[in-house]
Amino acid sequence: MIRYLRGTNGNLVATGTLVAGVVALLLLSGCGQRFPDPSQEGEFERTVLIEEGTATWCTYCPEAAENLETLLEDNPAKFIVLALHSQDDYSNTETEDRLDVLGVAGFPTIIFDGVEQSGRKVSELQSTLDSRLVLGSHFILELNASLAADSVLYDITVIVSDSIGTPIDGILRIALVEDTVTHPSAGLLHHVVRRLPDADAPVTFDPGDTVDFHRSLALEASWGRPLVAVIWIEDETHKVYQAASFEVDGGSSELGDFSIGLESDSVQTLPVSQLGQSVNFDFALDNHTGNPLTVTLDVPEATQVLPDGWWFSLCDTMNCYPTPSDFEVPADGSLGGFHITLGTSIEEGDTEGSVTMTVTSGQEVDSQTFILRIE
């Protein structure tokens, strides 16, 4: 089971305590706007739900989307984004209905927890996020999601604070999000809502309750990976009490989204008689997700343990590249033909050199050390 905070791998645990008390909401400036929102406080950490009204035809939507990604980098695991598309290739009746009930009339529109509209500047988004996080929540949501043959299965546990004075009537909502989509003209799109079914009937949550739910959503084979299962509890006015997410099939649980496939030994020797020649350390880049990945290969200077007269290079079968360099690895595929070259022409002195290569995509970083010994 995964506690209710979302990270880049989807498998994060986060519970915590906020100081209880009456907390005044921060008033937004500029183009921010306050929706009616009764005071609410709770002792559990809140995961904020951000719903972004967007479209590929919208002039200012790319800026808003980029700023939300910046906000994610600055506030990891603090909020979840639902990109609700309208009148484009990624819209559907479910996203259009949600935009209607939220009263979204212009694009982009960014709404926090169903009650608070924010401007699209990073500073405005951060201010609104802070005002939501400080409230805490009366709920903990635990979510585990898995793939079946043609659907995603949701196992949900709702834990209610035993300190609430009266029962809370809440509505369980679920959604399925495709996290990265490559659009031919709009570029890379994040958090695209693929499924957002009608709400469940309201449930009365009593103090100290622990309630389990099991749900499923149909899956289309054309959707890429990773997929993100999202749940939240809201009231009849769409005010969100708590949210949670879980990444589904984002990559190998052991190897992550990508890995370095060694095709030769990572420690090799060069006879003294062959000084002046070089040794290749062959490897491939393996993508374990259903989406293309852009990975960055680097050999940071701090990881180069090369005596005077030693050198290295990063090459494939056709070219050599500066470090760092970016490469595109196909979905569920491999990009091969790479090698790190190490060599020296010095006959005396140190007899060992090494470099450590890093491979980075998003927040995942893999590394491999290559060592050459002179014997």
C-alpha positions in Angstrom: 0.0 0.0 0.0 1.2 3.5 -0.8 0.4 6.5 1.3 -1.3 9.3 -0.4 1.6 11.3 -1.8 2.7 11.0 -5.4 6.3 11.0 -6.5 8.0 10.5 -9.9 8.0 6.7 -9.4 4.4 6.7 -7.9 5.6 4.5 -5.0 6.1 7.0 -2.1 4.9 6.9 1.5 4.1 10.1 3.2 2.0 10.7 6.3 2.6 13.5 8.8 1.2 16.0 11.2 0.3 19.6 10.7 -0.4 21.9 13.7 -4.1 22.0 14.2 -5.7 25.4 14.5 -7.5 28.0 12.6 -5.5 28.9 9.5 -6.5 31.9 7.3 -6.3 31.2 3.6 -3.9 33.5 1.7 -5.6 35.9 -0.7 -4.3 35.7 -4.2 -3.2 38.7 -6.1 -3.2 39.5 -9.8 -5.4 37.2 -11.9 -5.9 34.7 -9.0 -9.4 34.3 -7.8 -11.1 33.0 -4.6 -13.9 30.5 -4.8 -16.2 30.1 -1.8 -14.4 27.7 0.6 -15.5 26.9 4.1 -12.7 26.7 6.6 -11.2 23.2 7.0 -8.3 21.9 8.9 -6.9 18.5 9.7 -3.9 16.8 11.3 -2.8 14.8 8.2 -0.7 16.1 5.4 -2.7 17.1 2.4 -2.0 16.1 -1.2 -3.5 18.9 -3.4 -5.4 18.1 -6.5 -4.8 20.6 -9.4 -7.2 20.5 -12.4 -5.9 22.2 -15.4 -8.3 23.2 -18.2 -6.2 23.0 -21.3 -6.2 22.3 -25.0 -3.7 21.9 -27.8 -5.2 24.8 -29.7 -4.9 27.1 -26.6 -2.2 29.9 -27.0 -1.2 30.3 -23.4 -1.7 26.6 -22.3 1.9 25.5 -23.0 3.2 28.2 -20.7 0.8 27.2 -18.0 1.7 23.5 -18.4 5.5 24.3 -18.3 5.0 26.3 -15.1 3.1 23.4 -13.5 6.1 21.2 -14.3 8.3 23.7 -12.6 6.0 23.7 -9.6 6.2 19.9 -9.5 10.0 20.1 -9.5 10.0 22.6 -6.6 7.3 20.7 -4.6 7.8 17.0 -5.2 5.0 14.7 -4.0 2.9 17.7 -2.8 0.2 17.7 -5.5 -1.3 15.8 -8.4 -2.3 17.3 -11.8 -5.2 16.4 -14.0 -4.9 18.0 -17.4 -8.6 18.2 -18.6 -8.5 18.8 -22.4 -11.3 20.4 -24.3 -12.2 20.2 -28.0 -9.0 18.5 -29.1 -7.6 15.0 -29.7 -7.4 14.3 -26.0 -10.8 15.6 -24.8 -13.7 13.3 -24.2 -17.2 13.6 -22.7 -15.8 12.9 -19.2 -13.3 15.7 -19.3 -15.8 18.1 -20.9 -18.3 17.3 -18.2 -15.8 18.0 -15.5 -14.8 21.3 -17.0 -18.5 22.2 -17.2 -19.2 21.4 -13.5 -16.1 23.4 -12.5 -17.3 26.4 -14.5 -14.3 26.6 -16.7 -15.0 29.0 -19.5 -11.5 30.1 -20.7 -8.2 28.4 -21.2 -5.9 27.8 -19.5 -7.7 27.6 -16.2 -6.0 26.1 -13.1 -8.1 25.1 -10.1 -6.7 23.8 -6.8 -8.8 21.3 -4.8 -11.9 22.3 -6.7 -12.3 25.6 -4.9 -9.4 28.0 -5.7 -8.4 29.4 -9.1 -4.8 30.5 -9.6 -3.0 32.6 -12.1 -0.5 30.7 -14.3 2.8 32.3 -13.1 5.0 30.1 -11.0 4.8 32.5 -8.1 1.0 32.6 -8.2 0.8 28.8 -8.4 3.2 28.5 -5.5 1.2 30.9 -3.4 -2.0 29.0 -4.1 -0.4 25.7 -3.4 1.0 26.9 -0.1 -2.5 28.1 1.0 -3.9 24.6 0.3 -1.1 22.6 1.9 -1.3 24.4 5.2 -4.9 23.3 5.7 -4.0 19.6 6.2 -6.8 17.0 5.8 -9.1 14.8 7.9 -8.3 11.9 5.5 -5.5 9.6 4.6 -5.9 7.8 1.3 -4.1 4.6 0.5 -4.0 3.5 -3.1 -2.6 0.4 -4.9 -3.3 0.1 -8.6 -2.5 -2.7 -11.0 -3.0 -3.7 -14.6 -5.4 -6.5 -15.7 -5.8 -7.6 -19.3 -8.0 -4.7 -20.4 -8.4 -2.6 -17.3 -6.7 -0.9 -14.3 -7.7 -2.2 -10.9 -7.9 0.2 -7.9 -7.6 -1.0 -4.3 -8.4 2.0 -2.1 -8.5 2.5 1.7 -9.9 5.7 3.2 -8.8 6.4 6.8 -10.7 9.1 8.7 -9.4 11.1 11.5 -10.9 10.2 14.9 -10.8 13.9 15.9 -13.4 15.2 13.6 -16.5 16.5 15.5 -19.2 15.3 13.1 -19.3 12.8 10.2 -18.3 14.0 6.8 -20.3 13.2 3.6 -17.8 12.6 0.9 -17.8 11.4 -2.7 -15.1 9.1 -4.0 -13.8 10.0 -7.5 -11.3 8.1 -9.6 -9.4 9.0 -12.8 -6.8 7.4 -15.1 -4.1 9.7 -16.5 -1.5 9.1 -19.3 1.5 11.0 -18.0 3.4 11.7 -21.1 1.9 12.1 -24.6 3.8 13.2 -27.7 1.6 15.5 -29.9 2.9 16.3 -33.4 2.5 20.0 -33.0 2.0 20.7 -29.3 5.0 18.6 -28.2 5.2 16.6 -25.0 1.9 16.7 -23.0 1.7 15.7 -19.3 -1.1 14.4 -17.0 -3.6 13.8 -19.8 -6.9 12.6 -18.3 -8.0 9.5 -20.2 -10.8 8.3 -17.9 -12.9 10.3 -15.4 -16.2 8.4 -14.7 -19.2 9.7 -13.0 -19.0 10.1 -9.2 -19.9 7.4 -6.8 -22.9 8.0 -4.5 -22.0 10.0 -1.4 -20.5 8.1 1.6 -20.8 9.1 5.2 -17.4 8.9 6.8 -17.6 8.7 10.6 -14.7 9.6 13.0 -12.0 6.9 13.1 -13.5 5.0 10.1 -11.4 2.8 7.8 -13.2 2.1 4.6 -12.1 -0.1 1.7 -13.2 0.4 -2.0 -12.4 -1.6 -5.1 -12.8 0.0 -8.5 -11.7 -0.6 -12.1 -11.4 1.5 -15.3 -11.3 0.2 -18.8 -8.0 0.5 -20.6 -7.3 1.2 -24.2 -4.3 -0.6 -25.8 -3.2 2.6 -27.6 -2.5 4.5 -24.4 1.2 4.8 -23.6 3.0 4.4 -20.3 3.3 5.4 -17.6 -0.3 5.5 -16.6 -1.3 7.1 -13.3 -4.3 6.1 -11.2 -5.7 9.0 -9.3 -8.3 9.1 -6.5 -9.8 11.8 -4.4 -12.6 12.6 -1.9 -14.7 15.6 -2.6 -18.0 17.0 -1.4 -21.1 17.9 -3.4 -19.7 21.3 -4.4 -16.5 19.6 -5.7 -14.3 20.8 -2.9 -11.5 18.2 -2.5 -10.7 16.9 0.9 -7.7 14.7 0.0 -6.1 13.1 -3.1 -3.8 10.2 -3.9 -2.1 8.6 -7.0 -0.2 5.5 -8.0 1.9 5.1 -11.1 0.9 2.0 -13.1 3.4 0.2 -15.4 5.8 3.1 -15.5 8.7 0.7 -15.8 10.3 -2.3 -14.2 10.0 -2.4 -10.4 13.6 -3.7 -10.2 15.2 -1.7 -13.1 13.1 1.5 -13.1 12.1 3.3 -16.2 15.4 2.6 -17.9 18.7 0.8 -17.4 22.2 0.5 -18.7 22.7 -2.8 -20.5 26.3 -3.8 -20.3 27.6 -5.7 -23.4 31.2 -6.0 -22.2 33.0 -6.2 -18.9 33.0 -3.0 -16.9 36.6 -3.8 -15.8 39.1 -4.5 -18.5 42.9 -4.7 -18.9 45.3 -3.4 -21.5 48.8 -5.0 -21.9 51.7 -2.7 -21.5 52.8 -3.8 -25.0 49.6 -2.2 -26.4 50.0 1.3 -24.8 48.7 3.9 -27.2 45.7 1.8 -28.1 42.3 2.1 -26.4 39.7 -0.2 -24.9 35.9 0.0 -25.6 33.3 -0.6 -22.9 30.2 -1.5 -24.9 26.7 -0.8 -23.5 23.1 -0.2 -24.6 20.3 1.9 -23.1 17.1 -0.1 -22.3 13.7 1.6 -22.0 11.3 -0.4 -19.7 8.3 1.9 -20.3 5.7 2.2 -23.0 6.7 5.7 -24.0 9.8 7.0 -25.7 12.4 8.4 -23.2 14.9 11.2 -23.6 17.9 10.3 -21.5 21.0 12.3 -20.8 24.4 10.7 -20.8 27.2 12.4 -18.9 30.6 11.7 -17.4 30.8 14.3 -14.7 34.3 15.7 -14.2 34.1 14.8 -10.5 33.8 11.1 -11.4 36.8 11.0 -13.8 39.8 9.4 -12.1 42.2 9.7 -15.0 46.0 10.2 -14.4 47.9 12.5 -16.7 48.1 11.2 -20.2 44.8 9.2 -20.0 41.7 10.0 -22.0 38.1 8.9 -22.5 35.3 9.4 -25.1 31.6 8.6 -25.5 30.8 7.2 -29.0 28.4 5.0 -30.9 29.2 3.2 -34.2 29.1 6.4 -36.2 30.0 9.4 -34.0 31.5 10.6 -30.8 29.6 13.0 -28.6 30.3 15.6 -26.0 29.2 15.0 -22.4 26.5 15.6 -21.5 24.4 14.6 -24.6 20.8 13.6 -25.0 19.5 10.5 -26.7 16.0 9.2 -27.5 15.3 5.6 -26.5 12.2 4.0 -28.1 9.3 2.7 -26.1 9.8 -0.8 -24.7 13.0 -0.9 -26.7 16.8 -0.5 -26.6 19.3 1.9 -28.1 22.6 0.1 -28.7 26.0 0.5 -30.2 27.4 2.8 -27.5 30.8 2.6 -25.9 32.9 4.4 -23.5 36.6 4.4 -24.6 39.5 4.6 -22.2 43.2 4.7 -23.0 46.6 5.9 -22.2 50.0 6.2 -23.9 52.0 6.7 -20.7 54.4 3.9 -20.0 55.2 4.9 -16.4 53.1 6.1 -13.5 49.6 5.0 -12.5 48.3 1.8 -14.0 44.6 2.3 -13.5 42.0 4.9 -14.7 38.2 5.0 -14.4 35.2 7.1 -15.3 31.6 6.9 -14.0 28.9 7.5 -16.6 25.4 8.7 -15.5 22.2 8.3 -17.3 19.4 10.6 -16.3 15.7 10.9 -17.3 13.3 12.9 -15.2 14.3 12.3 -11.6 15.7 8.8 -12.2 19.5 8.5 -12.4 21.5 5.3 -13.2 25.3 5.1 -13.2 28.0 2.7 -14.3 31.7 2.9 -13.5 34.2 1.7 -16.2 37.8 0.8 -15.1 40.8 0.2 -17.2 44.0 -1.4 -15.8 47.4 -1.6 -17.4 49.2 -4.9 -16.9 
